[in-house]
Structures are given as structure tokens and as C-alpha cells.
């Protein structure tokens, strides 16, 4: 009987808790192997990435004629920095693999509609995140120049390599996530949780949140960098609201057609069709 029940569960596509844990372990191992391979590639790319990240410090020396340099706090500082940069590169390079492993683990429990939404979300979220990281990279020189400009010119600027790397990575991640946030509004709309008109009506609160986010990510005195970060997110927000409104109109038309097919639309007492009845009158 137990063997028959196990075969029946397998035929229905269900998995036991142990089988779920085994699958989770296998997918975790695949993700770890992909990150390890990316770590090797990141080790060779780390010098080039670090050279690009610290270029704003060189610009201070060339453009302002000031004594500025990056220093390492201890003997293992340069090695630790190289490992951190390599790991950061590895996670980015391996993101198609570990994102797919997460998706493949969750997909069996989703409906067909939710699967389509999930694929679309991943397909749009990754380019948006990379675009946000690139926008953050564009404003790093302005931020470094502004913050170091408060020190007198006769003083030298000794910048900790580890803190400078943490600052750069956090800024890139924060701006990348900020670019992806409007996509969550679209997903909530497609799932029927949030209406497009509600998104559009909240534009004042959204603008305030976006400006606060850009102000936190950049120094308060650097208005240009704050504008460069806030403007694309505002455009994405209104774009998300437009997509949500168009989706609502299409969904409402389908719902009205279904209701009319069952004769629900002819009921004038129905609040969902009251507006349409008044217009026809």
C-alpha cells in the first residue's frame, strides 16, 4: 500500500519533504559551482575593476592638484580587497545560473500564469538592475570629488581602500535595486493586488520617496548626482503606472465580456455594471 501511494504521489507530480530538501541541496550545489567558476574569472578581472573604481581618486589628483591616495590598513588588506572584488564579480557573472536555480526550485508550485509573470520579471529585472548599477557608477566621481573637496587643499586625502570599496559597492547595489522597484509595482498589478489608478494617484508620495532615496544614496550637497539618480527612477515609476493602467483596461474588458456572456452585465443593480448602464442610458 505504501509503495502504491508513493507511485500515486509521483504520478501527481508531488514531492515529499525529503525530496524537496534533496532538490534544494542539488540546486544550491549547482549555484555554488557556478559562483566558484565565476570567482576564478573574477580573480583575473579584479585588477581591471579596481582600476576603474578608483579612477575618481586619480581625477582628484589630476584636476584639483591635490594629494590623494588610497591606502591599505594592514598587511592582508590588498589580498582581502582582491577577494571581495572577485566575489562581487562572480555573483554578477553567475546570476543567470543561480537565478534560474531559484526559479526552477519554485516553478513547480506556481500556476502557468505565475510562471509567465516570473519569467517576464526576471527578464526585465536583470537589465534594469544593471542599468541602475551603471547609473550609480556615473555619479561616483561627482560624489568623491564633492566629499573630498571639503578638506583644505594643503591637506592630503588618505582614503581607506576597504571603506572605499564598501562605499562603491553599496552605492551600486542601492541604485540597482532602486531601478528594479517600479517593476514590483507592475508585478503587483498583474497579480491583481494593486490597480494602476492607485499607483498613479500616489505619485506625490512616490516622488517624495524617490527623492529621499536619491538623497540618502548621494550626499545632500550634490544636487546634480541626486537628480541623475532620481530622474530615471521617476520615469520608470510613471512607466510602470502606464503599463498597469493599460493592463487594467484589458483585464476589465475581458471581465466585462465574461459577465455579459453569463448575463451579469444586464443587471442594472450590479455596481460593477452600473456605470456602463448609465452611459448607455
KETIVO-392184 format. One record per residue (C-alpha): chain; residue number from 1; x, y, z negated. Coordinates in nm, 4 decimals. Layout:
N
['A' NUM [X Y Z]]
...
***
This chain:
281
['A' 1 [0.0000 0.0000 0.0000]]
['A' 2 [0.2811 0.2418 -0.0870]]
['A' 3 [0.4526 0.1695 0.2469]]
['A' 4 [0.1254 0.2218 0.4305]]
['A' 5 [0.0671 0.5525 0.2515]]
['A' 6 [0.4230 0.6656 0.3351]]
['A' 7 [0.3688 0.5857 0.7029]]
['A' 8 [0.0395 0.7729 0.6955]]
['A' 9 [0.2041 1.0821 0.5455]]
['A' 10 [0.4810 1.0687 0.8061]]
['A' 11 [0.2227 1.0401 1.0814]]
['A' 12 [0.0531 1.3539 0.9478]]
['A' 13 [0.3844 1.5403 0.9506]]
['A' 14 [0.4082 1.5795 0.5741]]
['A' 15 [0.7313 1.5511 0.3774]]
['A' 16 [0.7954 1.4591 0.0176]]
['A' 17 [0.9811 1.6869 -0.2212]]
['A' 18 [1.2963 1.4791 -0.1845]]
['A' 19 [1.2819 1.5023 0.1939]]
['A' 20 [1.2380 1.8798 0.1675]]
['A' 21 [1.5440 1.9028 -0.0545]]
['A' 22 [1.7476 1.6905 0.1856]]
['A' 23 [1.6435 1.9080 0.4786]]
['A' 24 [1.7268 2.2223 0.2806]]
['A' 25 [2.0706 2.0808 0.1988]]
['A' 26 [2.1384 1.9920 0.5628]]
['A' 27 [2.0381 2.3340 0.6899]]
['A' 28 [2.2399 2.5003 0.4152]]
['A' 29 [2.5442 2.2983 0.5215]]
['A' 30 [2.4973 2.3981 0.8853]]
['A' 31 [2.4752 2.7638 0.7826]]
['A' 32 [2.7868 2.7295 0.5655]]
['A' 33 [2.9814 2.5684 0.8515]]
['A' 34 [2.8760 2.8483 1.0880]]
['A' 35 [2.9876 3.1125 0.8355]]
['A' 36 [3.3168 2.9269 0.7831]]
['A' 37 [3.3818 2.9290 1.1579]]
['A' 38 [3.2890 3.2975 1.1668]]
['A' 39 [3.5287 3.3542 0.8771]]
['A' 40 [3.8171 3.2314 1.0920]]
['A' 41 [3.7173 3.4708 1.3707]]
['A' 42 [3.6651 3.7472 1.1167]]
['A' 43 [4.0168 3.6980 0.9831]]
['A' 44 [4.1631 3.7880 1.3217]]
['A' 45 [3.9166 4.0750 1.3738]]
['A' 46 [3.9527 4.2206 1.0245]]
['A' 47 [4.2551 4.4369 1.1086]]
['A' 48 [4.0736 4.5976 1.4014]]
['A' 49 [3.7567 4.6540 1.1954]]
['A' 50 [3.9529 4.8040 0.9070]]
['A' 51 [4.1380 5.0305 1.1507]]
['A' 52 [3.8028 5.1571 1.2807]]
['A' 53 [3.6585 5.2047 0.9323]]
['A' 54 [3.9476 5.4115 0.8033]]
['A' 55 [3.9695 5.6292 1.1137]]
['A' 56 [3.7719 5.9088 0.9393]]
['A' 57 [4.0511 5.9330 0.6825]]
['A' 58 [4.3040 5.9790 0.9638]]
['A' 59 [4.0835 6.2529 1.1074]]
['A' 60 [4.1163 6.4437 0.7806]]
['A' 61 [4.4937 6.4454 0.8195]]
['A' 62 [4.4834 6.5430 1.1871]]
['A' 63 [4.2019 6.8008 1.1846]]
['A' 64 [4.2340 6.9542 0.8385]]
['A' 65 [4.6081 6.9125 0.7980]]
['A' 66 [4.5627 6.7660 0.4516]]
['A' 67 [4.7486 6.4877 0.2773]]
['A' 68 [4.5004 6.1991 0.2629]]
['A' 69 [4.5736 5.8297 0.2478]]
['A' 70 [4.4184 5.5008 0.1479]]
['A' 71 [4.5890 5.3146 -0.1348]]
['A' 72 [4.5583 4.9701 -0.2919]]
['A' 73 [4.5119 4.9383 -0.6674]]
['A' 74 [4.7040 4.6145 -0.7232]]
['A' 75 [4.9264 4.3572 -0.5534]]
['A' 76 [4.6385 4.1433 -0.4247]]
['A' 77 [4.4345 4.4445 -0.3148]]
['A' 78 [4.5215 4.4224 0.0546]]
['A' 79 [4.4543 4.0454 0.0649]]
['A' 80 [4.1206 4.0787 -0.1158]]
['A' 81 [4.0221 4.3555 0.1231]]
['A' 82 [4.1037 4.1411 0.4254]]
['A' 83 [3.8957 3.8537 0.2863]]
['A' 84 [3.5983 4.0833 0.2189]]
['A' 85 [3.6088 4.2253 0.5700]]
['A' 86 [3.6435 3.8755 0.7175]]
['A' 87 [3.3420 3.7518 0.5209]]
['A' 88 [3.1356 4.0532 0.6265]]
['A' 89 [3.2214 3.9864 0.9918]]
['A' 90 [3.1489 3.6136 0.9509]]
['A' 91 [2.7996 3.6764 0.8138]]
['A' 92 [2.7207 3.9058 1.1067]]
['A' 93 [2.8632 3.6675 1.3676]]
['A' 94 [2.6834 3.3671 1.2195]]
['A' 95 [2.3495 3.5445 1.1719]]
['A' 96 [2.1857 3.3717 1.4737]]
['A' 97 [2.2687 3.0331 1.3175]]
['A' 98 [2.1636 3.0935 0.9572]]
['A' 99 [1.8576 3.2932 1.0619]]
['A' 100 [1.7496 3.0029 1.2817]]
['A' 101 [1.8106 2.7551 0.9977]]
['A' 102 [1.5883 2.9612 0.7668]]
['A' 103 [1.3257 2.9810 1.0387]]
['A' 104 [1.3433 2.6083 1.1175]]
['A' 105 [1.3017 2.5244 0.7490]]
['A' 106 [0.9919 2.7454 0.7106]]
['A' 107 [0.8333 2.6913 1.0543]]
['A' 108 [0.6647 2.3522 0.9843]]
['A' 109 [0.4467 2.5143 0.7192]]
['A' 110 [0.3334 2.8002 0.9431]]
['A' 111 [0.0473 2.8223 1.1872]]
['A' 112 [0.1068 2.8732 1.5589]]
['A' 113 [0.0147 3.2399 1.5304]]
['A' 114 [0.2505 3.2944 1.2372]]
['A' 115 [0.5302 3.1208 1.4285]]
['A' 116 [0.4875 3.3587 1.7223]]
['A' 117 [0.4929 3.6571 1.4889]]
['A' 118 [0.8027 3.5241 1.3164]]
['A' 119 [0.9930 3.4750 1.6421]]
['A' 120 [0.8972 3.8240 1.7574]]
['A' 121 [1.0011 3.9673 1.4213]]
['A' 122 [1.3465 3.8073 1.4335]]
['A' 123 [1.3917 3.9058 1.7979]]
['A' 124 [1.3264 4.2723 1.7188]]
['A' 125 [1.4716 4.2928 1.3672]]
['A' 126 [1.8269 4.1940 1.4632]]
['A' 127 [1.8706 4.4658 1.7333]]
['A' 128 [1.7100 4.7240 1.5032]]
['A' 129 [1.9452 4.6322 1.2201]]
['A' 130 [2.2481 4.6580 1.4488]]
['A' 131 [2.1243 4.9931 1.5791]]
['A' 132 [2.0876 5.1157 1.2216]]
['A' 133 [2.4367 4.9964 1.1319]]
['A' 134 [2.5695 5.1820 1.4366]]
['A' 135 [2.3869 5.4983 1.3266]]
['A' 136 [2.5455 5.4628 0.9839]]
['A' 137 [2.8845 5.4258 1.1477]]
['A' 138 [2.8297 5.7529 1.3365]]
['A' 139 [2.7703 5.9527 1.0180]]
['A' 140 [3.0548 5.8053 0.8109]]
['A' 141 [3.3125 6.0563 0.9479]]
['A' 142 [3.0890 6.3508 0.8550]]
['A' 143 [3.0342 6.2150 0.5052]]
['A' 144 [3.4047 6.1505 0.4444]]
['A' 145 [3.5003 6.4927 0.5763]]
['A' 146 [3.2386 6.6649 0.3609]]
['A' 147 [3.3138 6.4834 0.0361]]
['A' 148 [3.6907 6.5175 0.0638]]
['A' 149 [3.6532 6.8826 0.1632]]
['A' 150 [3.5604 6.9807 -0.1935]]
['A' 151 [3.9166 6.9194 -0.3093]]
['A' 152 [4.1688 7.2066 -0.2683]]
['A' 153 [4.3825 7.1798 0.0433]]
['A' 154 [4.7048 7.1769 -0.1564]]
['A' 155 [4.5906 6.8586 -0.3350]]
['A' 156 [4.6373 6.5100 -0.1921]]
['A' 157 [4.3423 6.2749 -0.1466]]
['A' 158 [4.4280 5.9216 -0.2615]]
['A' 159 [4.1337 5.7032 -0.1625]]
['A' 160 [4.0919 5.3565 -0.3112]]
['A' 161 [4.0736 5.1009 -0.0299]]
['A' 162 [3.8316 4.8730 -0.2153]]
['A' 163 [3.5916 5.1543 -0.3076]]
['A' 164 [3.6083 5.2997 0.0410]]
['A' 165 [3.5206 4.9613 0.1929]]
['A' 166 [3.2322 4.9138 -0.0538]]
['A' 167 [3.1010 5.2599 0.0298]]
['A' 168 [3.1189 5.1964 0.4055]]
['A' 169 [2.9547 4.8514 0.3919]]
['A' 170 [2.6750 4.9680 0.1592]]
['A' 171 [2.6017 5.2611 0.3888]]
['A' 172 [2.5913 5.0406 0.6989]]
['A' 173 [2.3638 4.7863 0.5282]]
['A' 174 [2.1326 5.0527 0.3839]]
['A' 175 [2.0824 5.2293 0.7160]]
['A' 176 [2.0394 4.8980 0.8991]]
['A' 177 [1.7667 4.7915 0.6562]]
['A' 178 [1.6058 5.1346 0.6875]]
['A' 179 [1.5724 5.0859 1.0620]]
['A' 180 [1.4005 4.7499 1.0072]]
['A' 181 [1.1441 4.8762 0.7537]]
['A' 182 [0.8924 5.0099 1.0151]]
['A' 183 [0.8878 4.6615 1.1637]]
['A' 184 [0.7448 4.5282 0.8368]]
['A' 185 [0.4500 4.7659 0.8787]]
['A' 186 [0.3817 4.6157 1.2218]]
['A' 187 [0.4002 4.2640 1.0789]]
['A' 188 [0.1539 4.3517 0.8013]]
['A' 189 [-0.0797 4.4926 1.0643]]
['A' 190 [-0.0578 4.1840 1.2842]]
['A' 191 [-0.1295 3.9667 0.9823]]
['A' 192 [-0.4422 4.1702 0.9102]]
['A' 193 [-0.3168 4.3208 0.5849]]
['A' 194 [-0.2791 4.6833 0.6965]]
['A' 195 [-0.4703 4.8913 0.9502]]
['A' 196 [-0.2959 5.1170 1.1991]]
['A' 197 [-0.5012 5.4188 1.0945]]
['A' 198 [-0.3910 5.3664 0.7347]]
['A' 199 [-0.0275 5.3747 0.8485]]
['A' 200 [-0.0842 5.6946 1.0454]]
['A' 201 [-0.2771 5.8664 0.7644]]
['A' 202 [0.0138 5.8049 0.5261]]
['A' 203 [0.2614 5.9926 0.7463]]
['A' 204 [0.3258 6.2627 0.4845]]
['A' 205 [0.4232 6.0096 0.2203]]
['A' 206 [0.6262 5.8182 0.4796]]
['A' 207 [0.8183 6.1298 0.5838]]
['A' 208 [0.8928 6.2108 0.2213]]
['A' 209 [1.0205 5.8570 0.1589]]
['A' 210 [1.2320 5.8647 0.4751]]
['A' 211 [1.3889 6.1990 0.3822]]
['A' 212 [1.4583 6.0756 0.0285]]
['A' 213 [1.6135 5.7581 0.1676]]
['A' 214 [1.8342 5.9561 0.4062]]
['A' 215 [1.9268 6.1947 0.1251]]
['A' 216 [2.0300 5.9066 -0.1012]]
['A' 217 [2.2289 5.7390 0.1750]]
['A' 218 [2.4125 6.0630 0.2570]]
['A' 219 [2.5434 6.3486 0.0423]]
['A' 220 [2.2852 6.6160 -0.0348]]
['A' 221 [2.5011 6.8872 0.1202]]
['A' 222 [2.5464 6.7018 0.4504]]
['A' 223 [2.2223 6.8043 0.6202]]
['A' 224 [2.3397 6.7033 0.9677]]
['A' 225 [2.4076 6.3430 0.8660]]
['A' 226 [2.0761 6.3277 0.6800]]
['A' 227 [1.8948 6.4479 0.9917]]
['A' 228 [2.0794 6.1979 1.2130]]
['A' 229 [1.9630 5.9144 0.9875]]
['A' 230 [1.6091 6.0368 0.9215]]
['A' 231 [1.5122 6.1273 1.2794]]
['A' 232 [1.5368 5.7738 1.4308]]
['A' 233 [1.3513 5.6212 1.1345]]
['A' 234 [1.0709 5.8780 1.1744]]
['A' 235 [1.0441 5.7903 1.5436]]
['A' 236 [1.0316 5.4197 1.4563]]
['A' 237 [0.7627 5.4858 1.1953]]
['A' 238 [0.5306 5.6619 1.4382]]
['A' 239 [0.6096 5.3994 1.6994]]
['A' 240 [0.5043 5.1308 1.4507]]
['A' 241 [0.1826 5.3224 1.3795]]
['A' 242 [0.1076 5.3436 1.7540]]
['A' 243 [0.1647 4.9723 1.8053]]
['A' 244 [-0.0566 4.8927 1.5048]]
['A' 245 [-0.3397 5.1139 1.6355]]
['A' 246 [-0.3260 4.9515 1.9798]]
['A' 247 [-0.3309 4.6079 1.8178]]
['A' 248 [-0.6310 4.7051 1.6044]]
['A' 249 [-0.8237 4.8204 1.9101]]
['A' 250 [-0.7556 4.4944 2.0885]]
['A' 251 [-0.8487 4.2913 1.7797]]
['A' 252 [-1.1682 4.4934 1.7310]]
['A' 253 [-1.2717 4.4328 2.0933]]
['A' 254 [-1.2190 4.0591 2.0537]]
['A' 255 [-1.4136 4.0574 1.7290]]
['A' 256 [-1.6978 4.2578 1.8864]]
['A' 257 [-1.7126 4.0130 2.1783]]
['A' 258 [-1.7341 3.7167 1.9411]]
['A' 259 [-2.0021 3.8860 1.7326]]
['A' 260 [-2.2020 3.9733 2.0437]]
['A' 261 [-2.1796 3.6128 2.1616]]
['A' 262 [-2.3465 3.4971 1.8412]]
['A' 263 [-2.5953 3.7833 1.8493]]
['A' 264 [-2.4496 3.9588 1.5462]]
['A' 265 [-2.3886 4.2801 1.7360]]
['A' 266 [-2.7604 4.3318 1.7994]]
['A' 267 [-2.8319 4.3660 1.4279]]
['A' 268 [-2.8531 4.7388 1.3595]]
['A' 269 [-2.8311 4.6804 0.9849]]
['A' 270 [-2.4841 4.5321 1.0204]]
['A' 271 [-2.2389 4.8028 0.9055]]
['A' 272 [-1.9762 4.6717 1.1461]]
['A' 273 [-2.2008 4.7445 1.4457]]
['A' 274 [-2.3892 5.0427 1.3091]]
['A' 275 [-2.1545 5.2903 1.4729]]
['A' 276 [-2.1876 5.1220 1.8106]]
['A' 277 [-2.5679 5.1154 1.7805]]
['A' 278 [-2.5782 5.4883 1.7023]]
['A' 279 [-2.3558 5.5674 2.0014]]
['A' 280 [-2.5771 5.3641 2.2354]]
['A' 281 [-2.8835 5.5403 2.0993]]
***
